[in-house]
Amino acid sequence: MGKQLFLKKNREFLQVYQQGKSKADRYLVLYVLRRKDEDGVRFGLSVGRKLGKAVRRNRVRRRLREICRRLGPSLLPGYWLVIVARPAAAEADYHTLAASLRKLLQKNGLLAEEGSRK
């Protein structure tokens, strides 16, 4: 999975925030935008300063990036997703964040193979 897996440009993030729908839990907020011109799924990550200093933010970002890479193949194609980490995510471990994101994806009906990956 190459660089096309992630959203990079500010206008892409703004488009998802303005036109997409959101679901949230204690650790994450997930914004979803349907893109009919996309043949895959692209992720955007937002980890703000409320999570702590750079070391903590980067740890959360690395964990979320790996979770996205692993979940990517099991998602329905044609979506842009932006994941916003809440302050509680700084204290969460990898498995807690993965379960949180999986739950939010299921709420949006984006998992193609529900139950096959845990």
ROLOLO-126112 format. One line per 10 residues: for each residue z, y, x of N, C-alpha, C. Coordinates in steps of 0.05 Angstrom, whole numbers, plus 5000, padded with zeros to 4 digits. Layout:
Z/Y/X/Z/Y/X/Z/Y/X ~ ...;
END
This chain:
5000/4977/5017/5000/5000/5000/5000/5025/5018 ~ 4980/5041/5014/4976/5063/5032/4989/5089/5022 ~ 4979/5110/5033/4990/5137/5026/4984/5144/4997 ~ 4964/5132/4985/4957/5139/4957/4978/5130/4938 ~ 4998/5115/4947/5019/5106/4929/5037/5129/4920 ~ 5039/5150/4936/5057/5172/4930/5044/5198/4924 ~ 5055/5213/4905/5046/5240/4900/5056/5258/4922 ~ 5040/5277/4931/5048/5295/4952/5047/5324/4945 ~ 5028/5332/4928/5023/5360/4923/5040/5371/4900 ~ 5048/5396/4903/5065/5409/4884/5052/5410/4856;
5026/5414/4855/5013/5415/4829/5013/5388/4815 ~ 5013/5366/4830/5016/5340/4817/5043/5336/4805 ~ 5064/5345/4820/5091/5343/4809/5094/5360/4784 ~ 5084/5385/4785/5086/5403/4762/5072/5392/4738 ~ 5049/5379/4742/5034/5367/4720/5051/5345/4707 ~ 5064/5329/4723/5081/5307/4711/5105/5319/4697 ~ 5118/5340/4709/5141/5352/4696/5133/5365/4669 ~ 5110/5379/4668/5103/5394/4644/5090/5376/4623 ~ 5074/5357/4630/5060/5341/4610/5072/5313/4605 ~ 5089/5304/4623/5100/5277/4621/5125/5276/4603;
5134/5252/4600/5159/5246/4585/5180/5237/4604 ~ 5206/5241/4597/5227/5233/4616/5248/5215/4602 ~ 5259/5198/4619/5282/5182/4612/5302/5184/4635 ~ 5328/5182/4629/5347/5185/4650/5371/5166/4647 ~ 5384/5161/4669/5410/5147/4669/5428/5160/4689 ~ 5449/5147/4696/5469/5160/4714/5458/5167/4742 ~ 5439/5151/4752/5430/5153/4779/5403/5168/4782 ~ 5385/5163/4763/5358/5173/4766/5347/5185/4740 ~ 5327/5203/4743/5311/5213/4721/5283/5204/4727 ~ 5269/5192/4707/5242/5183/4711/5223/5198/4692;
5204/5213/4704/5183/5227/4689/5158/5210/4691 ~ 5145/5206/4668/5121/5189/4666/5098/5205/4654 ~ 5075/5203/4667/5051/5216/4657/5028/5195/4657 ~ 5016/5191/4634/4993/5172/4632/4968/5186/4644 ~ 4955/5171/4662/4930/5181/4675/4908/5161/4672 ~ 4890/5166/4654/4868/5147/4648/4848/5145/4671 ~ 4847/5165/4689/4829/5165/4711/4840/5150/4735 ~ 4865/5141/4734/4877/5126/4756/4875/5097/4752 ~ 4870/5082/4773/4869/5053/4771/4895/5040/4782 ~ 4914/5056/4790/4939/5045/4801/4962/5063/4791;
4985/5061/4804/5008/5076/4798/5015/5093/4823 ~ 5021/5119/4818/5030/5136/4840/5057/5147/4835 ~ 5074/5147/4855/5102/5156/4853/5106/5182/4867 ~ 5124/5198/4856/5134/5222/4869/5164/5220/4870 ~ 5175/5228/4893/5204/5227/4896/5215/5255/4899 ~ 5237/5261/4885/5251/5286/4888/5280/5281/4893 ~ 5289/5288/4917/5317/5284/4925/5327/5311/4934 ~ 5343/5324/4917/5352/5352/4923/5377/5353/4939 ~ 5385/5378/4945/5408/5383/4963/5435/5376/4950 ~ 5435/5373/4924/5460/5366/4910/5470/5338/4919;
5453/5322/4931/5461/5296/4940/5476/5296/4966 ~ 5474/5318/4980/5489/5320/5005/5471/5330/5028 ~ 5480/5325/5052/5465/5334/5075/5441/5316/5080 ~ 5425/5322/5100/5399/5309/5105/5401/5279/5108 ~ 5422/5270/5122/5425/5241/5127/5427/5226/5101 ~ 5444/5236/5082/5447/5223/5056/5422/5224/5040 ~ 5409/5248/5039/5384/5251/5024/5362/5233/5034 ~ 5360/5231/5061/5339/5214/5072/5345/5184/5067 ~ 5370/5176/5066/5377/5149/5060/5369/5142/5031 ~ 5375/5160/5013/5367/5155/4985/5336/5155/4983;
5323/5173/4997/5294/5174/4996/5281/5148/5007 ~ 5292/5138/5029/5281/5113/5040/5285/5090/5021 ~ 5309/5088/5009/5314/5067/4990/5295/5068/4966 ~ 5291/5092/4955/5273/5095/4932/5244/5089/4940 ~ 5236/5097/4963/5209/5091/4972/5204/5061/4974 ~ 5223/5046/4985/5221/5017/4987/5221/5004/4959 ~ 5238/5013/4942/5239/5003/4914/5212/5007/4901 ~ 5200/5030/4904/5173/5036/4893/5152/5017/4904 ~ 5153/5013/4930/5133/4994/4942/5136/4966/4931 ~ 5160/4957/4927/5164/4930/4916/5157/4928/4887;
5163/4948/4871/5158/4947/4842/5129/4954/4835 ~ 5115/4968/4853/5088/4977/4848/5069/4957/4837 ~ 5067/4933/4849/5048/4913/4839/5055/4902/4811 ~ 5080/4904/4802/5087/4894/4776/5086/4914/4754 ~ 5075/4938/4760/5073/4959/4739/5045/4961/4727 ~ 5044/4970/4703/5018/4975/4690/5004/4998/4704 ~ 4978/4995/4708/4963/5016/4722/4958/5041/4705 ~ 4952/5063/4718/4944/5087/4703/4966/5107/4698 ~ 4986/5108/4715/5009/5126/4711/5016/5140/4736 ~ 5026/5165/4732/5040/5180/4754/5069/5180/4746;
5086/5174/4764/5115/5173/4760/5129/5191/4780 ~ 5148/5207/4770/5165/5223/4788/5193/5214/4784 ~ 5206/5207/4806/5234/5198/4805/5251/5220/4817 ~ 5270/5229/4802/5289/5250/4811/5316/5237/4814 ~ 5327/5239/4838/5353/5227/4844/5375/5246/4835 ~ 5394/5235/4820/5418/5251/4812/5440/5248/4834 ~ 5460/5265/4833/5481/5264/4854/5494/5237/4857 ~ 5497/5222/4835/5510/5195/4836/5493/5176/4853 ~ 5468/5181/4857/5450/5163/4872/5458/5163/4902 ~ 5471/5184/4911/5480/5184/4939/5501/5163/4945;
5517/5156/4925/5538/5135/4929/5528/5107/4922 ~ 5505/5105/4909/5495/5079/4900/5482/5064/4923 ~ 5484/5037/4922/5470/5021/4942/5442/5014/4932 ~ 5427/5000/4949/5399/4994/4943/5396/4979/4917 ~ 5412/4959/4912/5409/4942/4888/5416/4958/4863 ~ 5435/4976/4864/5441/4992/4841/5418/5011/4834 ~ 5406/5023/4854/5383/5041/4850/5359/5025/4839 ~ 5355/5001/4850/5332/4984/4841/5336/4977/4811 ~ 5361/4969/4804/5366/4962/4776/5363/4986/4758 ~ 5372/5009/4767/5369/5033/4751/5340/5040/4746;
5323/5039/4767/5295/5045/4764/5281/5024/4746 ~ 5288/4999/4750/5276/4978/4734/5282/4982/4705 ~ 5307/4990/4699/5315/4994/4671/5300/5018/4659 ~ 5296/5039/4674/5281/5062/4664/5252/5055/4660 ~ 5240/5039/4677/5213/5030/4674/5210/5012/4649 ~ 5229/4995/4644/5228/4978/4620/5230/4995/4595 ~ 5247/5016/4595/5249/5033/4572/5223/5047/4565 ~ 5207/5052/4586/5181/5064/4582/5158/5044/4578 ~ 5165/5018/4579/5145/4997/4575/5124/4996/4597 ~ 5132/5001/4622/5113/5002/4644/5113/4976/4661;
5132/4959/4657/5132/4934/4673/5113/4914/4661 ~ 5093/4906/4677/5073/4887/4667/5084/4859/4666 ~ 5101/4852/4685/5112/4825/4687/5142/4826/4684 ~ 5151/4832/4659/5179/4835/4655/5193/4809/4660 ~ 5215/4810/4675/5232/4786/4680/5223/4769/4703 ~ 5199/4774/4715/5189/4756/4736/5201/4765/4763 ~ 5209/4790/4766/5220/4800/4791/5248/4811/4786 ~ 5267/4802/4801/5294/4812/4798/5306/4818/4825;
END
